[in-house]
Amino acid sequence: MNSPSTQPPEVAPLQSCHARRTTRGRIWQTLGVALIFGVAMGLLEAICVIYLRHLLSPSENPVAALNRFPVEQIREASTLVMLLTVAWLAGFNARTRLAYFSLLFGIWDITYYVGLKWLAHWPTSWLEWDTLFLIPVPWYGPVLSVLLISAYLVGACVLCVLREDRGAPLRWRPLSLLLQMAALGFWYYSFTSDSATIRAHGHAGVSYPWTLLACGLLCGCFSMFLAMRAGADKRAPNAPSRSPA
């Protein structure tokens, strides 16, 4: 005699069919994301070759492509797409995918400038200005400002991923989200507020607004604190029922 929990014979094939469809859907999603990554990487490499040919074989005149297309914007967009696709594959929900993207972005920026310092001995000072980004408008700022923001992104996103892995995710309530958006707004404005002036006259006479950078870091850190506390409050009632490790 079957126990009450035993499923009818016709249920098992239905569940198996649903599992196969789910697996097949995930495979197609993964293939699609991998395809997008490959296209972005191909475009990025093509642009690198254009630059290299211009430097090593100027007689071949690859500058025509530089004049016809916004190749630097395409390069930046391709890099972002590559980061997004890797983050999508690494994460398992919206929170972790966003965290992995921000983590990769921070590691990318830090490694970029550390690599330049090591290989090309530039920047000569961490306070030296650089053109940081071109989308949607040029971003300008001292290298140190980028490194500080990137360090925050790496630390915050590692914490997010670890909390997700432990089953105690951060809880993003409206105030926490608003503070994160404010941090991004402070940073974006700090890099673009003098964009037109710098493009026209250079960095002479322009001071970076470090106060905006600090406000952004404070907003970000306080947002993380609130999200951690909300996650702990949510977890607390269930804590006694957890089995020991």
SERO-4910 file (N, C-alpha, C, O; in steps of 0.05 Angstrom, whole numbers):
BEGIN
 pado doro    nc1    nc2    nc3   cac1   cac2   cac3    cc1    cc2    cc3    oc1    oc2    oc3
  Met    A     17    -24      0      0      0      0     18     25      0     36     27     16
  Asn    A     12     44    -18     28     68    -21     24     87      3      1     88     14
  Ser    A     45    100     12     42    120     33     28    144     22     28    148     -2
  Pro    A     16    161     39      1    184     30     19    204     14      8    218     -3
  Ser    A     45    204     20     62    223      6     71    214    -21     83    229    -36
  Thr    A     65    188    -28     74    178    -54     58    192    -76     34    194    -74
  Gln    A     73    201    -97     60    215   -119     47    195   -138     58    173   -142
  Pro    A     25    202   -151     13    185   -172     33    179   -194     50    196   -198
  Pro    A     31    157   -208     50    150   -228     52    170   -251     74    173   -263
  Glu    A     30    184   -257     31    202   -280     45    229   -273     51    244   -291
  Val    A     51    234   -247     63    259   -240     93    260   -247    103    280   -256
  Ala    A    106    237   -243    135    236   -248    143    244   -277    161    260   -280
  Pro    A    129    233   -297    136    242   -325    132    271   -329    148    284   -344
  Leu    A    111    283   -317    106    311   -321    129    328   -308    138    347   -320
  Gln    A    137    320   -284    159    334   -271    185    331   -287    200    350   -290
  Ser    A    190    307   -298    214    303   -314    213    320   -339    234    331   -347
  Cys    A    190    322   -352    188    339   -376    193    368   -369    206    383   -384
  His    A    181    377   -346    185    405   -338    215    411   -332    225    432   -339
  Ala    A    228    391   -319    257    395   -313    273    397   -339    292    413   -340
  Arg    A    266    380   -359    281    381   -384    277    408   -398    296    419   -409
  Arg    A    252    418   -397    247    443   -410    262    466   -396    273    484   -409
  Thr    A    262    465   -369    277    485   -354    306    484   -360    319    505   -365
  Thr    A    318    460   -361    346    457   -367    352    467   -395    372    481   -400
  Arg    A    334    460   -414    338    468   -442    337    499   -444    353    511   -459
  Gly    A    319    511   -429    317    540   -430    342    553   -419    351    573   -430
  Arg    A    352    542   -397    377    553   -386    400    550   -405    417    568   -407
  Ile    A    402    527   -419    423    523   -438    422    544   -460    443    555   -467
  Trp    A    398    549   -471    396    569   -492    402    597   -482    415    613   -496
  Gln    A    395    603   -457    402    629   -446    432    631   -443    444    652   -450
  Thr    A    445    610   -433    474    611   -430    488    613   -457    507    628   -460
  Leu    A    478    598   -477    490    601   -504    487    629   -515    505    639   -527
  Gly    A    463    641   -510    459    668   -520    478    688   -507    489    705   -520
  Val    A    481    685   -481    500    703   -466    528    699   -476    543    718   -479
  Ala    A    536    673   -480    563    668   -489    568    679   -517    589    689   -523
  Leu    A    547    678   -534    549    690   -561    553    720   -559    570    731   -573
  Ile    A    538    733   -542    541    762   -538    569    769   -529    582    788   -539
  Phe    A    580    753   -510    607    758   -500    627    755   -523    645    771   -525
  Gly    A    624    734   -540    642    730   -562    642    753   -582    663    761   -591
  Val    A    618    763   -588    616    786   -606    630    810   -595    645    824   -609
  Ala    A    625    816   -569    637    839   -556    668    837   -556    682    856   -560
  Met    A    677    812   -549    706    808   -549    718    811   -576    740    822   -579
  Gly    A    704    802   -597    714    805   -624    716    834   -632    736    842   -645
  Leu    A    696    850   -626    697    879   -632    720    892   -617    734    909   -628
  Leu    A    723    885   -591    745    897   -575    772    890   -588    789    908   -590
  Glu    A    776    865   -596    802    858   -607    806    872   -634    828    880   -640
  Ala    A    785    875   -650    787    889   -676    797    918   -671    814    928   -686
  Ile    A    786    931   -651    794    959   -646    822    960   -635    837    978   -643
  Cys    A    830    940   -619    858    939   -610    877    936   -634    899    948   -634
  Val    A    870    919   -653    886    915   -677    888    941   -693    910    948   -704
  Ile    A    866    956   -695    867    982   -709    888   1000   -696    904   1013   -710
  Tyr    A    887   1002   -670    906   1019   -655    935   1009   -659    953   1025   -664
  Leu    A    939    983   -658    966    972   -661    976    976   -689   1000    983   -692
  Arg    A    960    972   -709    969    977   -736    976   1006   -741    994   1013   -755
  His    A    960   1024   -728    966   1053   -730    994   1059   -718   1008   1076   -728
  Leu    A   1001   1045   -696   1026   1051   -682   1049   1037   -697   1071   1049   -700
  Leu    A   1045   1012   -705   1068    996   -716   1071    998   -746   1093    996   -756
  Ser    A   1049   1003   -760   1050   1005   -789   1034   1029   -799   1013   1026   -812
  Pro    A   1043   1054   -793   1028   1077   -800   1024   1080   -830   1006   1094   -839
  Ser    A   1042   1068   -846   1039   1070   -875   1014   1056   -886   1004   1063   -907
  Glu    A   1003   1037   -871    979   1023   -879    954   1040   -875    932   1034   -885
  Asn    A    957   1062   -860    935   1082   -856    909   1070   -846    889   1072   -860
  Pro    A    910   1058   -822    884   1048   -811    868   1071   -798    847   1066   -787
  Val    A    877   1096   -801    864   1118   -788    836   1123   -800    819   1135   -787
  Ala    A    832   1113   -824    806   1117   -837    783   1106   -819    762   1118   -817
  Ala    A    788   1083   -807    768   1071   -790    764   1088   -765    741   1091   -755
  Leu    A    785   1101   -755    783   1118   -732    767   1143   -738    753   1154   -721
  Asn    A    768   1151   -763    753   1175   -771    724   1169   -778    707   1186   -774
  Arg    A    719   1145   -787    692   1138   -795    674   1129   -772    649   1134   -773
  Phe    A    686   1117   -752    670   1105   -731    679   1115   -703    703   1122   -700
  Pro    A    661   1117   -684    669   1124   -656    681   1099   -643    669   1088   -625
  Val    A    705   1092   -652    716   1066   -643    722   1065   -613    719   1044   -601
  Glu    A    728   1087   -601    734   1087   -573    708   1082   -557    709   1067   -537
  Gln    A    686   1094   -565    661   1088   -552    652   1059   -556    642   1046   -538
  Ile    A    657   1049   -580    651   1020   -586    668   1002   -568    658    982   -557
  Arg    A    693   1010   -564    711    994   -547    700    993   -518    699    972   -506
  Glu    A    693   1017   -508    682   1018   -481    657   1002   -478    653    988   -459
  Ala    A    639   1005   -498    613    991   -497    618    961   -498    605    945   -484
  Ser    A    638    952   -514    644    923   -515    655    913   -489    648    891   -480
  Thr    A    671    929   -476    681    921   -450    659    918   -429    658    899   -414
  Leu    A    640    937   -429    618    935   -411    600    911   -417    591    897   -398
  Val    A    596    905   -442    581    881   -449    595    856   -440    581    837   -430
  Met    A    621    854   -442    636    831   -432    633    828   -402    629    806   -392
  Leu    A    635    850   -388    631    849   -359    603    840   -352    599    824   -334
  Leu    A    583    850   -366    555    843   -361    550    813   -366    536    800   -350
  Thr    A    561    803   -387    556    775   -394    570    756   -374    558    736   -366
  Val    A    594    763   -366    607    746   -345    592    747   -319    589    727   -305
  Ala    A    583    771   -312    567    774   -287    541    758   -288    533    746   -269
  Trp    A    528    758   -311    504    743   -314    509    713   -311    493    699   -297
  Leu    A    531    703   -322    537    675   -319    546    668   -291    540    646   -281
  Ala    A    560    686   -277    570    680   -250    548    682   -229    548    666   -210
  Gly    A    528    700   -233    507    704   -213    484    684   -217    483    671   -237
  Phe    A    467    684   -197    444    666   -198    418    680   -193    396    668   -194
  Asn    A    419    706   -188    395    723   -186    403    752   -192    426    757   -197
  Ala    A    384    770   -192    389    797   -200    410    810   -182    427    825   -191
  Arg    A    408    805   -155    426    817   -136    455    808   -141    473    824   -142
  Thr    A    459    782   -144    486    772   -147    497    780   -175    521    785   -177
  Arg    A    481    781   -195    491    789   -222    499    818   -221    520    825   -233
  Leu    A    484    836   -208    492    863   -206    517    866   -189    535    882   -195
  Ala    A    519    850   -168    543    851   -151    567    842   -166    589    854   -164
  Tyr    A    565    820   -181    588    811   -197    596    831   -218    620    835   -223
  Phe    A    577    844   -231    584    865   -250    599    887   -237    620    896   -248
  Ser    A    590    897   -214    604    919   -201    631    910   -190    650    925   -191
  Leu    A    632    885   -181    658    874   -172    678    873   -195    701    882   -192
  Leu    A    670    863   -218    687    861   -241    695    889   -251    718    894   -259
  Phe    A    677    908   -250    682    936   -258    704    947   -240    723    960   -250
  Gly    A    702    943   -214    722    953   -195    749    941   -199    769    955   -200
  Ile    A    750    914   -202    775    900   -207    788    909   -233    812    913   -234
  Trp    A    771    912   -253    781    922   -279    795    949   -277    817    952   -286
  Asp    A    782    968   -264    794    995   -261    820    994   -245    840   1006   -252
  Ile    A    819    980   -222    843    979   -205    867    966   -221    889    976   -221
  Thr    A    861    943   -234    882    929   -248    892    946   -272    916    945   -278
  Tyr    A    875    961   -284    882    978   -307    903    998   -298    924   1001   -311
  Tyr    A    898   1013   -277    917   1033   -268    942   1022   -255    964   1033   -258
  Val    A    939   1000   -240    963    987   -229    980    976   -252   1005    978   -251
  Gly    A    967    965   -272    983    955   -295    997    977   -310   1020    974   -318
  Leu    A    984   1000   -314    997   1023   -327   1021   1033   -310   1042   1040   -321
  Lys    A   1017   1034   -284   1038   1043   -266   1062   1024   -268   1085   1033   -268
  Trp    A   1057    998   -269   1078    978   -269   1092    977   -296   1117    976   -297
  Leu    A   1076    977   -318   1088    973   -344   1097    999   -358   1118    999   -372
  Ala    A   1083   1020   -354   1089   1045   -368   1098   1068   -349   1103   1090   -358
  His    A   1099   1062   -323   1107   1082   -303   1089   1107   -305   1099   1130   -301
  Trp    A   1064   1102   -310   1044   1124   -310   1020   1114   -295   1012   1090   -298
  Pro    A   1007   1130   -280   1011   1159   -275   1035   1163   -257   1042   1147   -240
  Thr    A   1048   1186   -261   1071   1193   -244   1061   1200   -215   1077   1197   -196
  Ser    A   1036   1208   -213   1024   1213   -187    995   1203   -188    982   1204   -209
  Trp    A    986   1192   -166    959   1181   -165    938   1204   -166    914   1199   -170
  Leu    A    948   1229   -163    930   1252   -166    929   1262   -195    914   1282   -200
  Glu    A    943   1250   -213    943   1258   -240    916   1253   -253    903   1233   -247
  Trp    A    907   1271   -270    881   1269   -283    882   1249   -307    903   1245   -319
  Asp    A    859   1238   -313    857   1220   -335    829   1223   -347    810   1231   -333
  Thr    A    826   1216   -372    800   1213   -385    790   1185   -378    800   1165   -387
  Leu    A    769   1184   -361    760   1159   -349    741   1143   -367    742   1119   -368
  Phe    A    723   1157   -380    702   1144   -395    692   1164   -416    695   1188   -413
  Leu    A    678   1154   -436    667   1171   -457    637   1169   -461    625   1183   -477
  Ile    A    624   1150   -446    596   1145   -450    581   1155   -425    588   1147   -403
  Pro    A    560   1171   -428    550   1184   -452    565   1209   -459    564   1219   -482
  Val    A    580   1221   -440    597   1244   -444    624   1237   -432    625   1219   -415
  Pro    A    645   1252   -439    671   1247   -427    671   1251   -396    660   1270   -386
  Trp    A    684   1232   -382    688   1234   -354    717   1240   -349    735   1229   -361
  Tyr    A    722   1259   -330    750   1267   -324    753   1267   -293    734   1274   -279
  Gly    A    776   1259   -284    782   1260   -255    809   1249   -249    822   1236   -266
  Pro    A    818   1254   -224    844   1243   -216    843   1212   -214    821   1201   -207
  Val    A    865   1199   -219    865   1170   -217    858   1160   -190    844   1140   -187
  Leu    A    866   1174   -169    860   1166   -142    830   1164   -137    821   1146   -122
  Ser    A    815   1182   -148    786   1182   -144    774   1156   -155    756   1144   -142
  Val    A    784   1147   -178    773   1122   -189    781   1098   -172    765   1080   -168
  Leu    A    806   1098   -162    815   1076   -145    799   1074   -119    793   1052   -110
  Leu    A    792   1097   -107    776   1096    -83    748   1085    -88    738   1069    -73
  Ile    A    735   1094   -109    709   1084   -116    710   1054   -123    693   1038   -114
  Ser    A    730   1046   -137    733   1018   -145    738   1000   -120    727    978   -119
  Ala    A    753   1010   -101    758    995    -77    732    991    -61    727    970    -50
  Tyr    A    715   1012    -61    689   1010    -48    672    989    -62    659    972    -49
  Leu    A    671    990    -89    655    970   -104    664    942    -99    647    924    -95
  Val    A    690    937    -99    700    910    -94    692    900    -66    682    878    -63
  Gly    A    697    917    -46    691    909    -19    661    904    -15    653    884     -3
  Ala    A    644    923    -24    615    920    -21    604    896    -36    587    882    -25
  Cys    A    614    891    -60    603    869    -76    612    842    -66    597    823    -68
  Val    A    637    840    -56    645    815    -43    627    809    -19    619    786    -15
  Leu    A    621    829     -4    603    825     19    576    816     10    564    798     22
  Cys    A    565    828    -11    539    821    -21    538    791    -29    520    777    -22
  Val    A    559    783    -44    559    756    -55    562    736    -32    549    715    -31
  Leu    A    580    742    -12    583    724     11    558    721     27    551    699     36
  Arg    A    544    743     30    518    742     45    498    725     30    482    711     43
  Glu    A    497    728      4    479    711    -11    486    682     -8    468    665     -5
  Asp    A    512    676     -9    520    648     -8    513    636     20    508    612     21
  Arg    A    513    652     41    507    642     67    477    642     73    468    634     95
  Gly    A    461    649     54    432    649     58    422    672     74    399    671     84
  Ala    A    438    693     77    430    717     92    435    742     75    452    758     81
  Pro    A    420    744     53    425    767     34    419    794     46    403    797     65
  Leu    A    433    814     35    427    841     43    399    848     34    389    840     13
  Arg    A    385    864     51    357    872     45    357    901     36    363    919     51
  Trp    A    351    905     10    352    932     -1    325    946      1    308    943    -16
  Arg    A    321    960     23    297    975     27    299   1002     12    321   1010      4
  Pro    A    277   1017     10    278   1042     -6    300   1061      1    313   1073    -16
  Leu    A    305   1065     27    325   1084     36    353   1074     27    369   1090     18
  Ser    A    358   1049     30    384   1038     21    388   1042     -9    410   1050    -18
  Leu    A    368   1036    -25    370   1040    -54    374   1069    -61    389   1076    -78
  Leu    A    359   1086    -47    361   1115    -52    390   1125    -46    400   1141    -61
  Leu    A    402   1115    -25    429   1123    -18    449   1113    -39    468   1127    -46
  Gln    A    445   1089    -49    463   1078    -70    460   1095    -95    480   1102   -108
  Met    A    436   1102   -102    432   1119   -126    444   1147   -122    456   1158   -140
  Ala    A    442   1157    -97    454   1183    -91    485   1181    -94    497   1200   -105
  Ala    A    497   1159    -85    526   1156    -88    534   1156   -117    553   1170   -124
  Leu    A    519   1141   -133    526   1141   -162    523   1168   -174    538   1177   -191
  Gly    A    502   1183   -166    497   1210   -176    520   1229   -168    529   1244   -185
  Phe    A    529   1228   -143    551   1244   -134    576   1238   -151    589   1257   -160
  Trp    A    582   1213   -155    606   1206   -170    604   1214   -199    623   1225   -211
  Tyr    A    581   1209   -211    578   1216   -239    581   1246   -243    595   1255   -261
  Tyr    A    568   1262   -226    570   1291   -229    598   1301   -223    607   1320   -236
  Ser    A    613   1288   -205    640   1297   -199    658   1293   -223    678   1308   -227
  Phe    A    653   1274   -240    669   1268   -263    661   1283   -288    677   1287   -306
  Thr    A    636   1292   -289    626   1304   -314    618   1334   -312    612   1346   -332
  Ser    A    619   1345   -288    610   1372   -284    627   1392   -300    617   1413   -309
  Asp    A    653   1386   -302    671   1404   -317    679   1393   -344    700   1400   -355
  Ser    A    663   1374   -354    671   1360   -379    675   1379   -402    695   1378   -417
  Ala    A    656   1397   -406    658   1416   -429    682   1434   -426    696   1439   -446
  Thr    A    687   1444   -402    710   1462   -398    736   1447   -403    754   1458   -416
  Ile    A    739   1423   -394    764   1407   -397    768   1401   -427    790   1402   -437
  Arg    A    747   1394   -441    749   1388   -470    758   1413   -485    773   1410   -505
  Ala    A    750   1436   -476    756   1461   -491    783   1472   -483    798   1482   -500
  His    A    790   1470   -457    814   1484   -448    834   1467   -432    854   1477   -423
  Gly    A    828   1441   -429    846   1424   -413    840   1426   -383    820   1438   -375
  His    A    858   1414   -368    853   1412   -339    862   1437   -323    857   1439   -300
  Ala    A    876   1455   -337    887   1479   -323    864   1494   -310    844   1501   -323
  Gly    A    867   1500   -284    848   1516   -270    824   1500   -261    806   1512   -248
  Val    A    822   1474   -266    799   1458   -257    807   1442   -233    828   1429   -232
  Ser    A    791   1443   -212    795   1427   -188    774   1405   -186    751   1410   -191
  Tyr    A    784   1382   -179    765   1360   -175    749   1363   -150    761   1370   -129
  Pro    A    722   1360   -150    706   1363   -126    708   1339   -107    690   1321   -108
  Trp    A    728   1338    -91    732   1315    -73    709   1312    -53    703   1290    -44
  Thr    A    695   1335    -47    673   1333    -29    651   1315    -40    638   1300    -25
  Leu    A    646   1317    -66    626   1300    -79    634   1271    -77    617   1253    -72
  Leu    A    659   1266    -81    669   1238    -79    664   1228    -51    655   1205    -47
  Ala    A    671   1244    -31    667   1236     -3    638   1231      4    631   1212     17
  Cys    A    621   1249     -6    592   1246     -2    582   1219    -14    566   1205     -2
  Gly    A    592   1213    -37    584   1188    -50    593   1164    -34    578   1145    -30
  Leu    A    618   1164    -24    628   1142     -8    612   1139     18    606   1117     27
  Leu    A    606   1162     31    590   1160     55    562   1149     50    553   1132     65
  Cys    A    549   1158     29    523   1148     22    524   1118     16    507   1102     25
  Gly    A    544   1109      1    547   1081     -5    552   1064     20    539   1043     23
  Cys    A    570   1073     37    576   1057     61    552   1056     80    546   1035     92
  Phe    A    537   1078     83    514   1078    100    492   1061     89    477   1048    103
  Ser    A    489   1061     62    470   1044     49    476   1015     54    458    999     60
  Met    A    501   1007     53    509    980     58    503    972     87    494    950     93
  Phe    A    508    991    106    502    986    134    472    981    138    465    962    153
  Leu    A    456    997    126    427    994    129    418    967    116    401    953    128
  Ala    A    429    960     93    421    935     80    430    911     97    416    891     99
  Met    A    454    913    109    463    891    127    446    888    151    439    866    159
  Arg    A    439    911    163    422    910    187    394    899    181    383    884    196
  Ala    A    383    907    158    357    897    150    358    867    145    340    852    151
  Gly    A    380    858    133    384    829    128    386    814    154    375    792    157
  Ala    A    400    825    174    403    812    200    376    811    214    370    791    227
  Asp    A    361    833    213    334    833    226    316    812    213    300    799    227
  Lys    A    318    809    187    301    790    173    309    761    181    292    743    182
  Arg    A    335    757    185    345    731    191    341    722    220    338    699    226
  Ala    A    341    742    238    341    736    267    319    716    276    326    698    291
  Pro    A    294    719    269    274    700    279    279    671    271    271    653    285
  Asn    A    293    667    249    297    640    240    324    628    250    329    605    247
  Ala    A    340    645    262    367    637    270    367    613    289    383    594    284
  Pro    A    350    611    310    351    588    328    346    561    314    354    540    323
  Ser    A    331    562    291    323    537    279    345    525    260    342    503    250
  Arg    A    367    540    256    388    531    239    403    508    252    409    509    276
  Ser    A    409    488    236    424    465    247    453    473    249    462    489    233
  Pro    A    467    462    269    496    469    271    512    459    247    505    439    235
  Ala    A    533    474    240    550    467    218    565    441    224    580    432    207
***
